[in-house]
Amino acid sequence: MIENQSQPSTEVKALERLIGTWKVTGGAEGTVRYEWMFGRFFLIQHIDLTQFGEPVVGMEVIGNLRPFGEPTGTDVMSRYYDSLGNTFDYVYELVGDKLTIWGGVKGSPAYYEGAFDADGTTVTGEWVYPGGGGYASVMTRI
């Protein structure tokens, strides 16, 4: 019998703060938009950015994984799909005002760490890459 989760996890519900359209500035420029998929088990992010002079256009599906016949996973995972055919996996965590997004797996040396301001309209942070790369990023709700 397949487990039927009746409600989204608390960790997924915490991402409600991302819902809406955001202007992104810093190492990547443009807009991102977050919306709930019907049922609110998954968040969909639409990405329209420019980074290093190149377009970054894609979408990301964010939520707890529940492979066929298995229990729901505890981490909030995502898969990003872009217009060049790339896919990237991430793990999201939002605790209080701190948003962390790891590239690949939780604890990865490639990650984003940011914080919401007091009124929830700006998220300021930085992408960190192994070997010292990365860039500052600010998202402002529009």
OpenMM code with the backbone's topology and positions (N, CA, C; nanometers):
from openmm import Vec3, app, unit

residues = "MET ILE GLU ASN GLN SER GLN PRO SER THR GLU VAL LYS ALA LEU GLU ARG LEU ILE GLY THR TRP LYS VAL THR GLY GLY ALA GLU GLY THR VAL ARG TYR GLU TRP MET PHE GLY ARG PHE PHE LEU ILE GLN HIS ILE ASP LEU THR GLN PHE GLY GLU PRO VAL VAL GLY MET GLU VAL ILE GLY ASN LEU ARG PRO PHE GLY GLU PRO THR GLY THR ASP VAL MET SER ARG TYR TYR ASP SER LEU GLY ASN THR PHE ASP TYR VAL TYR GLU LEU VAL GLY ASP LYS LEU THR ILE TRP GLY GLY VAL LYS GLY SER PRO ALA TYR TYR GLU GLY ALA PHE ASP ALA ASP GLY THR THR VAL THR GLY GLU TRP VAL TYR PRO GLY GLY GLY GLY TYR ALA SER VAL MET THR ARG ILE".split()
positions = [
    Vec3(0.0839, -0.1175, 0.0000),
    Vec3(0.0000, 0.0000, 0.0000),
    Vec3(0.0886, 0.1241, 0.0000),
    Vec3(0.0513, 0.2236, -0.0766),
    Vec3(0.1268, 0.3476, -0.0869),
    Vec3(0.0811, 0.4446, 0.0206),
    Vec3(0.1798, 0.5028, 0.0904),
    Vec3(0.1503, 0.6031, 0.1930),
    Vec3(0.0868, 0.7247, 0.1269),
    Vec3(-0.0169, 0.7781, 0.1868),
    Vec3(-0.0821, 0.8973, 0.1357),
    Vec3(-0.0677, 1.0086, 0.2385),
    Vec3(0.0222, 1.0997, 0.2124),
    Vec3(0.0462, 1.2113, 0.3027),
    Vec3(-0.0699, 1.3083, 0.2890),
    Vec3(-0.1375, 1.3417, 0.3994),
    Vec3(-0.2569, 1.4249, 0.3917),
    Vec3(-0.2278, 1.5742, 0.3837),
    Vec3(-0.1097, 1.6166, 0.4310),
    Vec3(-0.0753, 1.7579, 0.4292),
    Vec3(0.0725, 1.7742, 0.3954),
    Vec3(0.1068, 1.8885, 0.3357),
    Vec3(0.2487, 1.9162, 0.3128),
    Vec3(0.3236, 1.9218, 0.4456),
    Vec3(0.4525, 1.8939, 0.4415),
    Vec3(0.5336, 1.8975, 0.5626),
    Vec3(0.5477, 2.0405, 0.6146),
    Vec3(0.5796, 2.0521, 0.7403),
    Vec3(0.6042, 2.1819, 0.8027),
    Vec3(0.7177, 2.2541, 0.7300),
    Vec3(0.8186, 2.1790, 0.6867),
    Vec3(0.9341, 2.2373, 0.6180),
    Vec3(0.8946, 2.2964, 0.4817),
    Vec3(0.8042, 2.2294, 0.4126),
    Vec3(0.7554, 2.2831, 0.2847),
    Vec3(0.6659, 2.4038, 0.3106),
    Vec3(0.5787, 2.3958, 0.4093),
    Vec3(0.4901, 2.5081, 0.4417),
    Vec3(0.5696, 2.6342, 0.4761),
    Vec3(0.6880, 2.6186, 0.5364),
    Vec3(0.7714, 2.7339, 0.5732),
    Vec3(0.8107, 2.8158, 0.4504),
    Vec3(0.8145, 2.7532, 0.3334),
    Vec3(0.8544, 2.8222, 0.2108),
    Vec3(0.7471, 2.9175, 0.1587),
    Vec3(0.6328, 2.9231, 0.2252),
    Vec3(0.5251, 3.0174, 0.1911),
    Vec3(0.5797, 3.1594, 0.1774),
    Vec3(0.6804, 3.1917, 0.2550),
    Vec3(0.7387, 3.3264, 0.2537),
    Vec3(0.7988, 3.3628, 0.1188),
    Vec3(0.8276, 3.2624, 0.0358),
    Vec3(0.8856, 3.2882, -0.0959),
    Vec3(0.7813, 3.3189, -0.2035),
    Vec3(0.6553, 3.2892, -0.1773),
    Vec3(0.5508, 3.3059, -0.2785),
    Vec3(0.5483, 3.4505, -0.3291),
    Vec3(0.5477, 3.4653, -0.4612),
    Vec3(0.5432, 3.5966, -0.5240),
    Vec3(0.6560, 3.6135, -0.6235),
    Vec3(0.6682, 3.7368, -0.6735),
    Vec3(0.7718, 3.7698, -0.7712),
    Vec3(0.8775, 3.8544, -0.7032),
    Vec3(1.0032, 3.8230, -0.7348),
    Vec3(1.1183, 3.8874, -0.6719),
    Vec3(1.2134, 3.9402, -0.7785),
    Vec3(1.2639, 4.0614, -0.7566),
    Vec3(1.3720, 4.1153, -0.8399),
    Vec3(1.5032, 4.0681, -0.7778),
    Vec3(1.5901, 4.0111, -0.8603),
    Vec3(1.7189, 3.9591, -0.8138),
    Vec3(1.8300, 4.0507, -0.8644),
    Vec3(1.9205, 4.0902, -0.7736),
    Vec3(2.0375, 4.1693, -0.8097),
    Vec3(2.1603, 4.1062, -0.7478),
    Vec3(2.2759, 4.1431, -0.7994),
    Vec3(2.4017, 4.0862, -0.7513),
    Vec3(2.4688, 4.0113, -0.8649),
    Vec3(2.5201, 3.8928, -0.8367),
    Vec3(2.5902, 3.8124, -0.9369),
    Vec3(2.5007, 3.7602, -1.0465),
    Vec3(2.3718, 3.7577, -1.0240),
    Vec3(2.2711, 3.7246, -1.1256),
    Vec3(2.1644, 3.8333, -1.1164),
    Vec3(2.1097, 3.8733, -1.2318),
    Vec3(2.0129, 3.9826, -1.2366),
    Vec3(1.8872, 3.9384, -1.3102),
    Vec3(1.7712, 3.9802, -1.2619),
    Vec3(1.6459, 3.9485, -1.3299),
    Vec3(1.5347, 3.9262, -1.2308),
    Vec3(1.4461, 3.8303, -1.2615),
    Vec3(1.3343, 3.8007, -1.1720),
    Vec3(1.3192, 3.6507, -1.1517),
    Vec3(1.2646, 3.6177, -1.0360),
    Vec3(1.2200, 3.4816, -1.0066),
    Vec3(1.0793, 3.4922, -0.9504),
    Vec3(0.9984, 3.3903, -0.9766),
    Vec3(0.8613, 3.3887, -0.9263),
    Vec3(0.8341, 3.2523, -0.8650),
    Vec3(0.7817, 3.2520, -0.7441),
    Vec3(0.7449, 3.1291, -0.6739),
    Vec3(0.5933, 3.1199, -0.6658),
    Vec3(0.5402, 3.0002, -0.6883),
    Vec3(0.3968, 2.9761, -0.6744),
    Vec3(0.3759, 2.8334, -0.6260),
    Vec3(0.2629, 2.8115, -0.5599),
    Vec3(0.2280, 2.6766, -0.5158),
    Vec3(0.1720, 2.5964, -0.6322),
    Vec3(0.2104, 2.4719, -0.6401),
    Vec3(0.1431, 2.3784, -0.7290),
    Vec3(0.0135, 2.3390, -0.6582),
    Vec3(-0.0897, 2.3046, -0.7341),
    Vec3(-0.2157, 2.2633, -0.6747),
    Vec3(-0.1891, 2.1572, -0.5680),
    Vec3(-0.2488, 2.1712, -0.4506),
    Vec3(-0.2285, 2.0798, -0.3389),
    Vec3(-0.1276, 2.1309, -0.2378),
    Vec3(-0.0414, 2.2247, -0.2797),
    Vec3(0.0578, 2.2899, -0.1938),
    Vec3(0.1642, 2.1950, -0.1380),
    Vec3(0.1839, 2.0811, -0.2032),
    Vec3(0.2933, 1.9921, -0.1646),
    Vec3(0.4235, 2.0335, -0.2313),
    Vec3(0.4120, 2.1099, -0.3414),
    Vec3(0.5288, 2.1508, -0.4179),
    Vec3(0.5209, 2.2982, -0.4517),
    Vec3(0.6366, 2.3616, -0.4457),
    Vec3(0.6533, 2.4997, -0.4841),
    Vec3(0.7199, 2.4990, -0.6212),
    Vec3(0.6747, 2.5855, -0.7106),
    Vec3(0.7353, 2.5970, -0.8427),
    Vec3(0.8015, 2.7333, -0.8517),
    Vec3(0.9277, 2.7339, -0.8916),
    Vec3(1.0002, 2.8592, -0.9123),
    Vec3(1.0245, 2.8768, -1.0622),
    Vec3(0.9904, 2.9955, -1.1129),
    Vec3(1.0167, 3.0323, -1.2520),
    Vec3(1.1346, 3.1293, -1.2501),
    Vec3(1.2396, 3.0994, -1.3270),
    Vec3(1.3635, 3.1757, -1.3243),
    Vec3(1.3849, 3.2456, -1.4570),
    Vec3(1.4138, 3.3758, -1.4537),
    Vec3(1.4468, 3.4536, -1.5726),
    Vec3(1.5575, 3.5514, -1.5329),
    Vec3(1.6818, 3.5050, -1.5417),
    Vec3(1.7970, 3.5811, -1.4948),
    Vec3(1.9016, 3.5943, -1.6053),
    Vec3(1.9964, 3.6829, -1.5822),
    Vec3(2.1181, 3.6925, -1.6630),
    Vec3(2.2347, 3.6793, -1.5663),
    Vec3(2.3274, 3.5908, -1.5981),
    Vec3(2.4451, 3.5698, -1.5128),
    Vec3(2.5667, 3.5570, -1.6026),
    Vec3(2.6701, 3.6350, -1.5734),
    Vec3(2.7928, 3.6356, -1.6543),
    Vec3(2.7606, 3.6644, -1.8008),
    Vec3(2.6588, 3.7506, -1.8244),
    Vec3(2.6205, 3.7878, -1.9590),
    Vec3(2.5379, 3.6847, -2.0337),
    Vec3(2.5036, 3.5743, -1.9695),
    Vec3(2.4277, 3.4662, -2.0331),
    Vec3(2.2891, 3.4534, -1.9702),
    Vec3(2.1874, 3.4196, -2.0516),
    Vec3(2.0538, 3.3995, -1.9939),
    Vec3(2.0473, 3.2720, -1.9101),
    Vec3(1.9775, 3.2817, -1.7989),
    Vec3(1.9503, 3.1665, -1.7125),
    Vec3(1.7978, 3.1611, -1.7010),
    Vec3(1.7364, 3.0753, -1.7811),
    Vec3(1.5911, 3.0667, -1.7882),
    Vec3(1.5507, 2.9235, -1.7580),
    Vec3(1.4637, 2.9067, -1.6590),
    Vec3(1.4236, 2.7710, -1.6245),
    Vec3(1.3142, 2.7685, -1.5209),
    Vec3(1.2927, 2.6492, -1.4683),
    Vec3(1.1948, 2.6301, -1.3618),
    Vec3(1.2480, 2.5267, -1.2640),
    Vec3(1.1961, 2.5334, -1.1431),
    Vec3(1.2394, 2.4431, -1.0366),
    Vec3(1.1157, 2.3951, -0.9626),
    Vec3(1.1129, 2.2670, -0.9303),
    Vec3(1.0052, 2.2079, -0.8516),
    Vec3(1.0653, 2.1711, -0.7161),
    Vec3(1.0037, 2.2212, -0.6077),
    Vec3(1.0589, 2.2120, -0.4724),
    Vec3(0.9590, 2.1439, -0.3807),
    Vec3(1.0014, 2.0412, -0.3084),
    Vec3(0.9142, 1.9731, -0.2122),
    Vec3(0.9797, 1.8480, -0.1571),
    Vec3(0.9069, 1.7752, -0.0755),
    Vec3(0.9575, 1.6484, -0.0219),
    Vec3(0.9411, 1.5396, -0.1277),
    Vec3(1.0454, 1.4589, -0.1455),
    Vec3(1.0368, 1.3475, -0.2394),
    Vec3(0.9574, 1.2332, -0.1776),
    Vec3(0.8816, 1.1648, -0.2618),
    Vec3(0.8112, 1.0452, -0.2186),
    Vec3(0.8105, 0.9474, -0.3355),
    Vec3(0.9223, 0.8756, -0.3517),
    Vec3(0.9297, 0.7784, -0.4613),
    Vec3(0.8207, 0.6722, -0.4478),
    Vec3(0.7813, 0.6170, -0.5590),
    Vec3(0.6754, 0.5158, -0.5635),
    Vec3(0.6988, 0.4071, -0.4597),
    Vec3(0.5989, 0.3854, -0.3742),
    Vec3(0.6043, 0.2788, -0.2748),
    Vec3(0.6925, 0.3060, -0.1552),
    Vec3(0.7470, 0.4273, -0.1434),
    Vec3(0.8364, 0.4599, -0.0324),
    Vec3(0.7759, 0.5709, 0.0537),
    Vec3(0.8240, 0.5853, 0.1781),
    Vec3(0.7743, 0.6946, 0.2621),
    Vec3(0.8263, 0.8296, 0.2122),
    Vec3(0.7610, 0.9348, 0.2532),
    Vec3(0.8016, 1.0700, 0.2169),
    Vec3(0.9362, 1.1010, 0.2802),
    Vec3(1.0267, 1.1591, 0.1997),
    Vec3(1.1575, 1.1989, 0.2508),
    Vec3(1.1475, 1.3176, 0.3446),
    Vec3(1.2473, 1.3355, 0.4279),
    Vec3(1.2446, 1.4442, 0.5264),
    Vec3(1.3017, 1.5748, 0.4729),
    Vec3(1.3992, 1.5693, 0.3820),
    Vec3(1.4578, 1.6913, 0.3275),
    Vec3(1.3662, 1.7508, 0.2206),
    Vec3(1.3686, 1.8838, 0.2086),
    Vec3(1.2963, 1.9528, 0.1025),
    Vec3(1.3923, 1.9610, -0.0160),
    Vec3(1.3636, 1.8818, -0.1168),
    Vec3(1.4506, 1.8665, -0.2332),
    Vec3(1.3941, 1.9451, -0.3505),
    Vec3(1.4786, 1.9697, -0.4498),
    Vec3(1.4292, 2.0321, -0.5721),
    Vec3(1.5081, 1.9810, -0.6909),
    Vec3(1.4469, 1.9984, -0.8058),
    Vec3(1.5167, 1.9770, -0.9321),
    Vec3(1.4889, 2.0979, -1.0185),
    Vec3(1.5978, 2.1559, -1.0698),
    Vec3(1.5929, 2.2724, -1.1568),
    Vec3(1.6128, 2.2253, -1.3001),
    Vec3(1.5341, 2.2801, -1.3919),
    Vec3(1.5425, 2.2490, -1.5341),
    Vec3(1.5626, 2.3807, -1.6085),
    Vec3(1.6629, 2.3872, -1.6993),
    Vec3(1.6806, 2.5130, -1.7715),
    Vec3(1.6646, 2.4969, -1.9217),
    Vec3(1.6661, 2.6106, -1.9890),
    Vec3(1.6405, 2.6142, -2.1330),
    Vec3(1.7541, 2.5550, -2.2158),
    Vec3(1.8651, 2.5208, -2.1524),
    Vec3(1.9780, 2.4587, -2.2227),
    Vec3(1.9813, 2.3079, -2.2032),
    Vec3(1.8815, 2.2546, -2.1306),
    Vec3(1.8746, 2.1111, -2.1067),
    Vec3(1.9456, 2.0641, -1.9809),
    Vec3(1.9928, 2.1569, -1.8991),
    Vec3(2.0593, 2.1211, -1.7732),
    Vec3(1.9575, 2.0907, -1.6644),
    Vec3(1.9956, 2.0048, -1.5710),
    Vec3(1.9186, 1.9825, -1.4487),
    Vec3(2.0141, 1.9908, -1.3307),
    Vec3(1.9674, 2.0523, -1.2238),
    Vec3(2.0457, 2.0636, -1.1015),
    Vec3(1.9560, 2.0300, -0.9843),
    Vec3(2.0107, 1.9612, -0.8850),
    Vec3(1.9367, 1.9249, -0.7645),
    Vec3(1.9825, 2.0116, -0.6483),
    Vec3(1.8868, 2.0478, -0.5621),
    Vec3(1.9146, 2.1310, -0.4451),
    Vec3(1.8376, 2.0778, -0.3250),
    Vec3(1.8795, 2.1206, -0.2052),
    Vec3(1.8071, 2.0952, -0.0808),
    Vec3(1.7807, 2.2311, -0.0165),
    Vec3(1.6544, 2.2572, 0.0179),
    Vec3(1.6121, 2.3833, 0.0783),
    Vec3(1.5890, 2.3662, 0.2275),
    Vec3(1.6231, 2.4703, 0.3032),
    Vec3(1.5919, 2.4738, 0.4456),
    Vec3(1.5651, 2.6189, 0.4841),
    Vec3(1.4499, 2.6437, 0.5432),
    Vec3(1.4153, 2.7769, 0.5919),
    Vec3(1.3816, 2.7643, 0.7396),
    Vec3(1.4699, 2.8201, 0.8222),
    Vec3(1.4523, 2.8159, 0.9676),
    Vec3(1.4553, 2.9596, 1.0171),
    Vec3(1.3451, 3.0035, 1.0765),
    Vec3(1.3360, 3.1436, 1.1177),
    Vec3(1.3461, 3.2312, 0.9945),
    Vec3(1.4417, 3.3233, 0.9945),
    Vec3(1.4633, 3.4112, 0.8798),
    Vec3(1.5760, 3.3636, 0.7895),
    Vec3(1.6387, 3.2518, 0.8221),
    Vec3(1.7564, 3.2037, 0.7482),
    Vec3(1.7175, 3.0994, 0.6430),
    Vec3(1.7484, 3.1318, 0.5171),
    Vec3(1.7249, 3.0416, 0.4048),
    Vec3(1.8585, 2.9845, 0.3593),
    Vec3(1.8665, 2.8508, 0.3552),
    Vec3(1.9857, 2.7835, 0.3044),
    Vec3(1.9435, 2.6925, 0.1903),
    Vec3(2.0190, 2.6986, 0.0810),
    Vec3(1.9958, 2.6125, -0.0346),
    Vec3(2.1294, 2.5468, -0.0681),
    Vec3(2.1358, 2.4155, -0.0515),
    Vec3(2.2586, 2.3422, -0.0826),
    Vec3(2.2518, 2.2874, -0.2248),
    Vec3(2.3622, 2.2940, -0.2970),
    Vec3(2.3707, 2.2319, -0.4284),
    Vec3(2.3934, 2.0833, -0.4130),
    Vec3(2.3042, 2.0016, -0.4661),
    Vec3(2.3194, 1.8554, -0.4582),
    Vec3(2.2589, 1.7981, -0.3326),
    Vec3(2.3350, 1.7951, -0.2247),
    Vec3(2.2903, 1.7331, -0.0992),
    Vec3(2.3099, 1.8297, 0.0176),
    Vec3(2.2343, 1.8075, 0.1226),
    Vec3(2.2461, 1.8892, 0.2431),
    Vec3(2.3893, 1.8796, 0.2962),
    Vec3(2.4479, 1.9939, 0.3273),
    Vec3(2.5848, 1.9977, 0.3765),
    Vec3(2.6888, 2.0140, 0.2663),
    Vec3(2.6447, 2.0252, 0.1423),
    Vec3(2.7350, 2.0420, 0.0289),
    Vec3(2.8209, 2.1677, 0.0452),
    Vec3(2.9437, 2.1681, -0.0096),
    Vec3(3.0263, 2.2888, -0.0050),
    Vec3(2.9780, 2.3975, -0.1019),
    Vec3(2.8828, 2.3645, -0.1884),
    Vec3(2.8191, 2.4632, -0.2764),
    Vec3(2.6823, 2.4937, -0.2165),
    Vec3(2.6611, 2.6203, -0.1763),
    Vec3(2.5349, 2.6534, -0.1101),
    Vec3(2.5056, 2.8021, -0.1186),
    Vec3(2.3790, 2.8351, -0.0918),
    Vec3(2.3350, 2.9727, -0.0756),
    Vec3(2.2913, 2.9882, 0.0686),
    Vec3(2.3284, 3.1007, 0.1292),
    Vec3(2.2807, 3.1307, 0.2636),
    Vec3(2.2352, 3.2759, 0.2649),
    Vec3(2.1092, 3.2962, 0.3007),
    Vec3(2.0537, 3.4305, 0.3030),
    Vec3(1.9591, 3.4485, 0.4190),
    Vec3(1.9172, 3.5720, 0.4389),
    Vec3(1.8263, 3.6031, 0.5491),
    Vec3(1.7200, 3.7017, 0.5028),
    Vec3(1.5965, 3.6779, 0.5476),
    Vec3(1.4862, 3.7700, 0.5245),
    Vec3(1.5030, 3.8908, 0.6150),
    Vec3(1.4651, 4.0085, 0.5653),
    Vec3(1.4625, 4.1261, 0.6514),
    Vec3(1.3374, 4.1188, 0.7398),
    Vec3(1.3223, 4.2159, 0.8295),
    Vec3(1.2148, 4.2122, 0.9291),
    Vec3(1.0759, 4.2082, 0.8676),
    Vec3(1.0544, 4.2765, 0.7531),
    Vec3(0.9208, 4.2769, 0.6943),
    Vec3(0.9022, 4.1720, 0.5851),
    Vec3(1.0036, 4.0908, 0.5593),
    Vec3(0.9916, 3.9793, 0.4651),
    Vec3(0.9920, 4.0185, 0.3188),
    Vec3(1.0365, 4.1407, 0.2883),
    Vec3(1.0345, 4.1863, 0.1489),
    Vec3(1.1708, 4.1812, 0.0804),
    Vec3(1.2748, 4.1498, 0.1558),
    Vec3(1.4095, 4.1408, 0.0992),
    Vec3(1.4808, 4.0204, 0.1603),
    Vec3(1.5507, 3.9474, 0.0741),
    Vec3(1.6363, 3.8378, 0.1189),
    Vec3(1.7767, 3.8699, 0.0704),
    Vec3(1.8698, 3.8820, 0.1639),
    Vec3(2.0080, 3.9171, 0.1317),
    Vec3(2.0970, 3.7996, 0.1662),
    Vec3(2.1816, 3.7598, 0.0709),
    Vec3(2.2676, 3.6457, 0.0969),
    Vec3(2.3792, 3.6322, -0.0032),
    Vec3(2.4356, 3.5119, -0.0066),
    Vec3(2.5498, 3.4858, -0.0929),
    Vec3(2.5544, 3.3391, -0.1332),
    Vec3(2.5827, 3.3161, -0.2612),
    Vec3(2.6134, 3.1822, -0.3098),
    Vec3(2.7610, 3.1569, -0.2860),
    Vec3(2.7937, 3.0422, -0.2307),
    Vec3(2.9317, 3.0035, -0.2012),
    Vec3(2.9625, 2.8786, -0.2816),
    Vec3(3.0742, 2.8811, -0.3527),
    Vec3(3.1171, 2.7662, -0.4323),
    Vec3(3.2503, 2.7156, -0.3801),
    Vec3(3.2761, 2.5856, -0.3915),
    Vec3(3.4060, 2.5316, -0.3502),
    Vec3(3.5195, 2.6031, -0.4246),
    Vec3(3.6296, 2.6239, -0.3575),
    Vec3(3.7430, 2.6899, -0.4198),
    Vec3(3.7377, 2.8411, -0.4125),
    Vec3(3.6404, 2.8960, -0.3376),
    Vec3(3.6359, 3.0401, -0.3142),
    Vec3(3.5477, 3.1199, -0.4074),
    Vec3(3.4824, 3.0563, -0.5028),
    Vec3(3.3933, 3.1305, -0.5921),
    Vec3(3.2607, 3.1604, -0.5250),
    Vec3(3.1771, 3.2320, -0.5955),
    Vec3(3.0443, 3.2643, -0.5459),
    Vec3(3.0126, 3.4100, -0.5725),
    Vec3(2.8991, 3.4538, -0.5227),
    Vec3(2.8578, 3.5922, -0.5447),
    Vec3(2.7469, 3.6302, -0.4479),
    Vec3(2.7399, 3.7618, -0.4212),
    Vec3(2.6331, 3.8165, -0.3376),
    Vec3(2.5052, 3.8231, -0.4189),
    Vec3(2.3915, 3.8109, -0.3498),
    Vec3(2.2619, 3.8148, -0.4156),
    Vec3(2.1597, 3.8787, -0.3229),
    Vec3(2.0754, 3.9644, -0.3817),
    Vec3(1.9657, 4.0259, -0.3071),
    Vec3(1.8370, 4.0030, -0.3858),
    Vec3(1.7351, 3.9514, -0.3184),
    Vec3(1.6018, 3.9362, -0.3771),
    Vec3(1.5094, 4.0361, -0.3086),
    Vec3(1.4379, 4.1153, -0.3889),
    Vec3(1.3444, 4.2132, -0.3357),
    Vec3(1.2065, 4.1844, -0.3959),
    Vec3(1.1081, 4.1696, -0.3086),
    Vec3(0.9716, 4.1406, -0.3538),
    Vec3(0.9190, 4.2571, -0.4373),
    Vec3(0.8579, 4.2237, -0.5531),
    Vec3(0.7990, 4.3281, -0.6380),
    Vec3(0.6506, 4.3021, -0.6584),
] * unit.nanometer
topology = app.Topology()
chain = topology.addChain("A")
for resn in residues:
    res = topology.addResidue(resn, chain)
    for name in ("N", "CA", "C"):
        topology.addAtom(name, app.Element.getBySymbol(name[0]), res)
